[in-house]
Amino acid sequence: MNPSSPVTIDHLPNEILTPILKVCASPSLFSVCTRWSHLLATEVMPSLYKQIGKMHFPQGDISKQAFILDKIYKLEDRLSEGEKAKAIFKQTFSLARSLVPLELEFKWKTEDKRCFTLANYSSYLININRQLMWKALPGGGEYLSQEKIKYLPLEKQGELLRDWIENHGKNIERLYLTGLGLTLLPPEIGQLSQLRALNLSNNQLTSLPAEIVKLSQLKELYLNGNHLTGLPIEIGRFSQLKALNLSNNQLTSVAAEIGQLSQLQSLCLDHNQLTALPAKLGQLSQLRDLNLSNNQLASLPTEIGQFSQLEALYLNNNQLTTLPAEIGQLSQLQTLNLSTNQLASVPAKIGQLSQLRELYLDDNHLSALPPEIGQFSQLKALYLNNNQLISLPVEIGQLSQLQRLYLSQNQLTNLPAELGQLSQLRDLNLSNNQLASLPTEIGQFSQLEALYLNNNQLTTLPAEIEQLAQLQALNLSTNQLASLPTEIGKLLQLRWLYLNNNQLTSVPAKIGQLSQLQSLCLDRNQLTSLPAEIGQLSQLRALNLSSNQLTTLPAEMGQLTERLNLKLDGNPLKSIPSELKKRFRL
């Protein structure tokens, strides 16, 4: 054949493809077919690349086909279309070599025919995927390894294995085909009539065969981690389905027929490209868990209020600017994640969520909270980090079950006294605000274990801080504290105390009573001396005194453990007690 003669892709001669199969593991594909390199690069391969894309997914525009094809075969953007086509063949035939019967069939076919590429490519892909699926079937791999069928052409094997599936497939109830590299799902999947659970996660599927809806007993279907761009309308025929996972695909929409899955309890659609939801989704009356996070949703249909059994709703990492009032109708909701959206407010009706335990509103544009927030009588965790809150409603004190309250990175200048009514609070994060003082009611947090007040404008601490008997972590770094109340020595459970980057000139001697303290940060202050009692901190493992004005250290520090990580740099030390020099090798 002359390179300049007209050639159609459908009739690419097997004298090119056979050596590709034989040396498909070699570094260079063209090392075995150099005399055709000009022809393949200029006339055949670019068009072949596009047609391969159509075979994998006939719907959609060329750019989307190319995008998904590149992801399936892990093709680099810098490659030309011709180079990408070569890489696809190389990968395909490499896989064929690992499946001996398929290689034999390929040789058998090419003896009879002068062409292979597009004329047989579609069935060839199906056959590779058949082999992968059959080997994963319980007993399927053993069946294929029998000597009587081992070297039969794949076409004949397929006939025999289909009979085997009909005879034995009725016993298969759970099938896991995860991470096999499946690009197509063979239609024989529909013959597994008793299948209850099918896991196809982390493959390279772009579509599903119509035969899959024959799995009338299916209760769990996992398709996460594939390249699906849409769902067949037949999906509504899975009348027994209870769990459907479609996360980490490339879905831009959801078929309205999904609303027909009347038994569905768990639906995962996170990490897709959804911009809207069908109103029919509200018909899923049995739904307990709905994950829509990491999409591009700008609004929610009012029908969302029909999820009367919903317990967990994840809408984080979308583009929501408002919430429908109907969200208040989710009477069984326990977890609601709305973080990382563009919400400027939340509807008052949200207060009707009487069963709510966890509410995530981080990373939005909230400047205020509705007073109805106080109606969350069961709420245990409230996340409001990184908003624009300038104050808190007094009703926040009504959250009698609250254990975790996160308000970091807002614009709070003061706290309502009613906050002290949160008697069950364990963790309170008020860092990165504009607080100049704390209410005395802070001492009422009798169960508090962690208090973060770093990066504020505090100049003093109330003496009532001594009442935080369960406190283990206290972060007061980057404030404007010039002194500490002696009462800080009564925090007998304290393990971590951060006082760095303040204006402290001294530390109260009572600090020596903190017998459980493991880490003490006092760097970047104005300390000129330390109390001898600091040597009583027998559990201390980290002590940072760098960047102060210390000229000497108390000899009692020699009583501290040798395992102490001691930092003293940035001080004008004139003398160091011999006990310290010896113990810490200073």
C-alpha positions in Angstrom: 0.0 0.0 0.0 1.3 3.4 -0.9 1.2 6.0 2.0 -0.4 8.5 -0.4 -3.2 6.3 -1.5 -6.7 6.8 0.0 -7.3 4.7 3.1 -10.4 4.3 5.1 -10.2 3.7 8.8 -12.5 0.7 8.6 -10.0 -1.1 6.4 -6.8 -0.6 8.2 -4.8 -3.8 7.3 -4.0 -6.3 10.0 -0.3 -6.3 9.0 -0.2 -3.1 11.0 -2.3 -4.4 13.9 -0.7 -7.8 14.3 2.8 -6.6 15.2 1.2 -4.0 17.5 -0.3 -6.9 19.4 3.0 -8.8 19.5 5.1 -6.0 20.8 2.5 -3.9 22.6 4.7 -3.8 25.7 7.6 -2.1 23.8 8.4 1.5 24.5 7.6 2.8 21.0 4.6 1.7 19.1 6.1 2.8 15.7 9.2 0.7 16.2 7.3 -2.2 14.6 5.4 -0.4 11.9 7.7 2.4 10.8 6.8 2.1 7.1 3.3 3.1 8.0 4.2 5.9 10.3 3.5 8.7 7.8 0.1 7.2 6.9 -1.0 6.6 10.5 0.1 10.1 11.6 -1.4 12.1 8.8 -4.5 10.3 7.5 -5.8 7.7 9.8 -5.1 8.2 13.5 -6.6 11.7 14.1 -9.9 10.6 12.7 -9.6 7.2 14.4 -9.3 9.0 17.8 -12.6 10.7 17.3 -14.4 7.6 16.2 -13.1 5.6 19.2 -14.7 8.3 21.3 -18.0 7.8 19.6 -17.9 4.1 20.3 -17.4 4.6 24.0 -20.3 7.2 24.3 -22.3 8.0 21.1 -24.1 10.9 22.8 -22.6 14.4 23.4 -20.4 16.7 21.5 -16.8 15.9 20.3 -15.1 18.0 23.0 -16.9 16.2 25.8 -16.2 12.8 24.2 -12.5 13.7 23.9 -12.4 14.9 27.5 -13.8 11.6 28.9 -11.8 9.5 26.5 -8.6 11.1 27.7 -9.5 10.4 31.3 -10.4 6.8 30.6 -7.0 6.1 29.0 -5.1 8.6 31.0 -3.9 10.5 28.0 -1.8 13.6 28.4 -3.2 16.9 27.0 0.1 17.6 25.1 -0.4 14.6 22.8 -1.8 15.1 19.4 -4.9 13.2 18.3 -2.8 10.8 16.4 -0.5 10.1 19.3 -3.6 9.6 21.5 -5.0 7.0 19.1 -1.7 5.1 19.2 -1.7 5.1 23.0 -5.3 3.8 23.1 -4.3 0.8 20.9 -1.2 0.2 23.0 -3.2 0.0 26.2 -6.0 -2.1 24.7 -3.7 -4.7 23.3 -1.6 -4.8 26.4 -4.8 -5.7 28.3 -5.6 -8.3 25.6 -2.2 -9.9 26.2 -3.1 -10.5 29.9 -6.2 -12.4 28.8 -4.8 -15.3 26.8 -8.0 -16.6 25.2 -8.7 -13.1 23.9 -5.3 -12.9 22.3 -5.9 -16.2 20.6 -9.2 -15.0 19.3 -7.6 -11.9 18.0 -5.1 -14.0 16.0 -7.9 -16.3 14.8 -9.9 -13.3 13.6 -7.1 -11.6 11.8 -6.3 -14.8 9.9 -9.7 -14.6 8.3 -10.0 -10.8 7.9 -7.9 -8.1 6.4 -9.1 -5.4 8.8 -9.6 -5.0 12.5 -9.9 -1.4 13.9 -13.3 0.1 13.8 -14.9 -2.9 12.0 -14.3 -5.0 15.2 -13.2 -2.4 17.8 -16.6 -2.1 19.5 -17.0 -5.9 20.0 -13.4 -6.1 20.9 -13.9 -3.7 23.8 -16.9 -5.6 24.9 -15.0 -8.9 24.8 -12.2 -7.4 27.0 -14.7 -6.2 29.5 -16.5 -9.6 29.4 -13.3 -11.3 30.4 -12.8 -8.9 33.2 -16.3 -9.4 34.5 -16.4 -13.2 34.0 -13.2 -13.6 36.0 -14.7 -11.7 38.9 -17.9 -13.8 39.0 -17.9 -16.4 41.8 -16.7 -19.5 40.0 -16.3 -17.7 36.7 -12.6 -17.6 36.7 -12.4 -21.3 37.6 -14.8 -22.1 34.8 -12.8 -20.2 32.2 -9.6 -22.0 33.2 -11.0 -25.5 32.3 -8.8 -27.1 29.6 -11.9 -28.0 27.5 -12.7 -24.4 26.9 -9.5 -22.6 27.7 -8.3 -22.3 24.1 -11.7 -21.9 22.4 -12.3 -18.6 20.6 -13.8 -16.0 22.9 -17.0 -16.0 20.8 -17.5 -19.7 21.6 -16.5 -19.2 25.2 -19.1 -16.5 25.5 -21.9 -18.9 24.4 -20.8 -21.5 26.9 -20.4 -19.0 29.8 -23.8 -17.5 29.1 -25.2 -21.0 29.6 -23.1 -21.3 32.8 -24.5 -18.0 34.1 -28.1 -19.1 33.4 -27.5 -22.3 35.4 -25.4 -20.9 38.2 -26.1 -17.1 38.1 -29.3 -17.5 40.2 -27.1 -18.2 43.2 -25.1 -14.9 42.9 -26.6 -12.3 45.2 -23.6 -9.9 45.6 -21.1 -9.0 42.9 -18.1 -6.7 43.4 -16.4 -5.5 40.2 -14.5 -2.6 41.7 -11.3 -1.1 40.2 -11.1 -3.5 37.2 -10.7 -0.9 34.5 -14.1 -1.7 33.0 -14.9 0.7 30.2 -18.1 -1.0 29.1 -20.5 -3.2 31.0 -21.4 -6.4 29.1 -25.1 -7.0 28.5 -24.8 -10.4 30.2 -25.0 -8.6 33.5 -28.7 -8.6 33.1 -28.8 -12.4 33.4 -27.8 -12.4 37.1 -31.5 -12.3 38.1 -31.0 -12.8 41.8 -28.4 -10.1 42.3 -29.1 -8.0 45.4 -25.9 -5.9 45.5 -23.7 -4.7 42.5 -20.6 -2.7 43.1 -19.0 -1.2 40.0 -17.2 1.6 41.7 -13.8 3.0 40.5 -14.0 1.8 36.9 -14.1 3.8 33.7 -17.7 3.3 32.7 -19.3 6.1 30.6 -22.7 4.5 30.2 -24.9 1.5 31.4 -26.4 -1.2 29.2 -30.2 -1.3 29.0 -30.0 -4.9 30.2 -29.0 -3.7 33.7 -32.7 -2.9 34.5 -33.4 -6.7 34.4 -31.8 -6.9 37.8 -35.3 -6.7 39.4 -34.1 -7.8 42.8 -31.3 -5.2 43.1 -31.2 -3.4 46.4 -27.7 -1.8 46.3 -26.0 -0.3 43.3 -22.6 1.4 43.5 -21.4 3.3 40.5 -19.2 5.9 42.2 -15.8 6.8 40.7 -16.7 6.3 37.0 -17.1 8.7 34.1 -20.9 8.6 33.7 -22.4 11.8 32.1 -26.0 10.7 32.4 -28.4 8.0 33.6 -30.8 5.9 31.5 -34.4 6.8 31.9 -35.0 3.1 32.7 -33.3 3.6 36.1 -36.7 4.2 37.6 -37.5 0.5 37.1 -35.2 -0.6 40.0 -38.3 -1.0 42.2 -36.4 -2.7 45.1 -33.4 -0.4 45.2 -32.5 1.0 48.6 -29.0 2.4 48.0 -27.7 4.2 44.9 -24.2 5.7 44.9 -23.3 7.9 41.8 -20.7 10.1 43.4 -17.5 11.1 41.6 -18.9 11.0 38.1 -19.5 13.7 35.5 -23.3 14.0 35.8 -24.7 17.3 34.7 -28.3 16.4 35.3 -30.4 13.7 36.9 -33.2 11.9 35.1 -36.6 12.7 36.5 -37.3 9.0 36.5 -35.1 8.7 39.6 -38.2 9.8 41.5 -39.7 6.3 40.8 -37.3 4.6 43.1 -39.9 4.3 45.8 -37.8 2.2 48.2 -34.6 4.3 48.0 -33.1 5.2 51.4 -29.6 6.4 50.4 -28.7 8.5 47.4 -25.2 9.8 46.8 -24.7 12.3 44.0 -21.8 14.2 45.4 -18.8 15.3 43.3 -20.6 15.7 40.0 -21.5 18.7 37.9 -25.2 19.1 38.8 -26.6 22.6 38.3 -30.3 21.7 39.1 -32.4 19.0 40.6 -35.6 17.5 39.1 -38.8 18.3 41.1 -39.6 14.5 40.9 -36.7 13.9 43.3 -39.2 14.9 46.1 -41.1 11.7 45.5 -38.4 9.6 47.2 -40.5 9.4 50.4 -38.3 6.7 52.0 -35.0 8.6 51.6 -32.9 8.7 54.8 -29.5 10.0 53.4 -29.0 12.4 50.5 -25.5 13.7 49.5 -25.5 16.5 46.9 -22.2 18.0 48.0 -19.5 19.3 45.6 -21.8 20.2 42.7 -22.8 23.5 41.1 -26.3 23.9 42.6 -27.5 27.5 42.8 -30.9 26.7 44.2 -33.1 23.9 45.5 -36.6 22.9 44.4 -39.4 23.5 46.9 -40.1 19.8 46.7 -37.2 19.1 48.9 -39.6 19.6 51.8 -41.3 16.3 50.9 -38.4 14.1 52.2 -40.4 13.3 55.4 -38.0 10.5 56.4 -34.7 12.3 55.6 -32.1 12.2 58.4 -28.9 13.5 56.7 -28.6 16.1 54.0 -25.3 17.2 52.5 -25.3 20.3 50.4 -21.8 21.6 51.1 -19.6 23.0 48.4 -22.3 24.2 46.0 -23.3 27.7 44.9 -26.5 28.1 47.0 -27.5 31.7 47.6 -30.9 31.0 49.3 -32.8 28.1 50.9 -36.5 27.4 50.3 -38.6 27.8 53.4 -39.8 24.2 52.8 -36.5 23.0 54.3 -38.2 23.4 57.6 -40.5 20.5 56.8 -37.7 17.9 57.1 -39.0 16.9 60.5 -36.6 13.9 60.9 -33.4 15.7 59.8 -30.5 15.2 62.2 -27.5 16.3 60.1 -27.6 19.3 57.7 -24.4 20.5 55.9 -24.6 23.8 54.1 -21.0 24.8 54.4 -19.1 26.5 51.5 -22.0 28.1 49.7 -23.0 31.7 49.2 -25.8 32.0 51.7 -26.3 35.5 53.1 -29.1 34.3 55.4 -31.1 31.3 56.5 -34.9 31.1 56.6 -36.6 31.4 59.9 -38.4 28.1 59.1 -35.1 26.3 59.7 -36.0 26.5 63.4 -38.6 23.8 62.8 -36.0 21.1 62.4 -36.6 19.9 65.9 -34.5 16.7 65.5 -31.4 18.4 64.2 -28.1 17.3 65.9 -25.5 18.8 63.6 -25.7 22.0 61.6 -22.8 23.1 59.3 -22.9 26.7 58.0 -19.1 27.3 57.6 -17.8 29.4 54.7 -20.9 31.4 53.8 -21.8 35.1 53.8 -24.0 35.1 56.9 -24.1 38.4 58.8 -26.7 37.4 61.3 -28.6 34.4 62.6 -32.4 34.2 63.0 -33.6 34.1 66.6 -35.4 30.8 65.7 -32.0 29.1 65.9 -32.8 28.8 69.6 -35.4 26.2 68.8 -32.9 23.5 68.0 -33.4 21.7 71.3 -31.5 18.6 70.2 -28.5 20.4 68.5 -25.1 19.1 69.6 -22.8 20.8 67.0 -23.0 24.2 65.3 -20.4 25.2 62.8 -20.3 28.9 61.8 -16.7 29.4 60.9 -15.7 31.9 58.2 -18.8 34.0 57.9 -19.5 37.7 58.5 -21.3 37.5 61.8 -21.0 40.7 63.9 -23.2 39.5 66.8 -25.1 36.5 68.1 -28.8 36.3 69.0 -29.5 35.9 72.7 -31.6 32.8 71.8 -28.3 30.9 71.2 -28.3 30.3 74.9 -31.4 28.1 74.5 -29.3 25.3 72.8 -29.3 23.3 76.0 -27.7 20.2 74.4 -25.0 22.0 72.4 -21.5 20.5 72.9 -19.5 22.0 70.0 -19.7 25.7 68.9 -17.4 27.0 66.2 -17.4 30.7 65.4 -13.9 31.3 64.1 -13.2 33.9 61.5 -16.2 36.2 61.9 -16.5 39.8 63.0 -17.8 39.4 66.6 -17.0 42.3 68.9 -18.9 40.9 71.9 -20.7 37.9 73.2 -24.2 37.7 74.8 -24.3 36.8 78.4 -26.8 34.1 77.5 -24.0 32.1 76.0 -23.1 31.1 79.5 -26.3 29.0 79.6 -24.7 26.4 77.3 -23.9 24.1 80.2 -23.1 21.0 78.0 -20.5 22.8 75.9 -17.2 20.9 75.4 -15.5 22.8 72.5 -15.8 26.6 71.9 -13.9 28.2 69.1 -14.0 32.0 69.0 -10.7 32.6 67.3 -10.1 35.2 64.6 -12.7 37.7 65.7 -12.6 41.2 67.2 -13.4 40.4 70.8 -12.0 43.0 73.3 -13.5 41.3 76.4 -15.3 38.3 77.6 -18.5 38.2 79.7 -18.1 36.9 83.2 -20.7 34.2 82.4 -17.9 32.4 80.6 -17.2 30.7 83.9 -20.5 28.8 83.6 -19.1 26.5 81.0 -18.6 23.7 83.6 -18.0 21.0 81.0 -15.8 23.0 78.6 -12.6 21.1 77.5 -11.3 23.3 74.7 -11.5 27.1 74.4 -9.9 28.9 71.4 -9.7 32.7 71.8 -6.6 33.3 69.7 -6.4 36.2 67.2 -8.7 38.6 69.0 -8.2 41.9 70.8 -8.4 40.8 74.4 -6.7 43.0 77.0 -7.8 41.1 80.1 -9.4 37.9 81.2 -12.2 37.6 83.8 -11.4 36.0 87.1 -14.3 33.6 86.4 -12.1 31.7 84.1 -11.0 29.7 87.1 -14.4 28.0 87.1 -13.6 26.1 83.9 -12.7 23.0 85.9 -12.6 20.6 82.9 -10.6 22.8 80.6 -7.7 21.0 78.9 -6.8 23.3 76.0 -6.7 27.1 76.2 -5.5 29.2 73.3 -5.0 32.9 74.0 -2.3 33.6 71.4 -2.2 36.8 69.4 -4.2 39.1 71.6 -3.2 42.2 73.7 -2.9 40.6 77.1 -0.5 42.5 79.4 -1.2 40.3 82.4 -2.9 37.1 83.5 -5.3 36.6 86.4 -3.8 34.5 89.2 -7.0 32.4 89.0 -5.5 30.7 85.9 -3.6 28.5 88.3 -6.9 26.8 89.2 -7.3 25.2 85.8 -6.0 21.9 87.1 -6.9 19.8 84.1 -5.1 22.1 81.6 -2.7 20.4 79.2 -2.1 22.9 76.5 -1.8 26.7 77.2 -0.9 29.1 74.3 -0.1 32.6 75.3 2.3 33.5 72.5 2.3 36.9 70.7 0.8 39.0 73.5 2.2 41.8 75.7 3.0 39.8 78.8 5.8 41.1 81.0 5.4 38.5 83.7 3.6 35.2 84.5 1.8 34.6 87.8 3.5 32.2 90.2 0.2 30.2 90.4 1.0 28.8 87.0 3.1 26.3 88.9 -0.1 24.6 90.0 -0.9 23.4 86.5 0.3 19.9 87.3 -1.1 18.4 84.1 0.4 21.0 81.7 2.2 19.4 78.7 2.7 22.4 76.4 3.3 26.1 77.3 3.8 28.7 74.6 5.0 32.1 75.8 7.1 33.2 72.8 6.8 36.7 71.3 5.9 38.5 74.5 7.8 41.0 76.7 8.8 38.7 79.6 11.7 39.9 81.6 11.6 37.1 84.2 9.9 33.8 85.1 8.6 32.6 88.5 10.5 29.9 90.2 7.3 27.9 90.4 7.6 27.1 86.7 9.9 24.3 87.7 7.0 22.5 89.3 5.5 21.7 85.9 6.6 18.0 86.0 4.5 16.9 83.0 5.8 19.7 80.7 7.0 18.4 77.3 7.2 21.7 75.3 8.1 25.1 76.6 8.6 28.0 74.1 10.1 31.1 75.6 11.7 32.5 72.4 11.6 36.2 71.4 11.2 37.7 74.9 13.4 40.0 77.1 14.7 37.3 79.4 18.2 37.9 80.8 18.2 35.0 83.2 16.2 31.9 84.0 15.2 30.5 87.4 17.4 27.6 88.7 14.2 25.7 89.5 13.8 25.0 85.8 16.4 22.4 86.3 13.7 20.3 87.8 11.9 19.9 84.5 12.1 16.7 82.6 15.0 16.0 80.3 12.6 15.2 77.5 11.4 18.8 77.5 11.5 20.6 74.1 12.9 24.0 75.3 13.2 27.0 73.0 15.1 30.1 74.2 16.2 31.8 71.0 15.7 35.5 70.7 16.3 36.4 74.3 19.2 38.6 75.7 20.3 35.9 78.1 23.3 36.9 80.2 23.5 33.8 82.4 22.0 30.4 82.5 22.0 28.4 85.8 24.4 25.4 85.7 21.5 23.0 86.5 19.8 24.1 83.2 23.1 23.9 81.2 23.7 20.4 82.4 20.2 19.1 82.0 19.4 20.7 78.6 23.0 20.9 77.3 22.7 24.7 76.7 
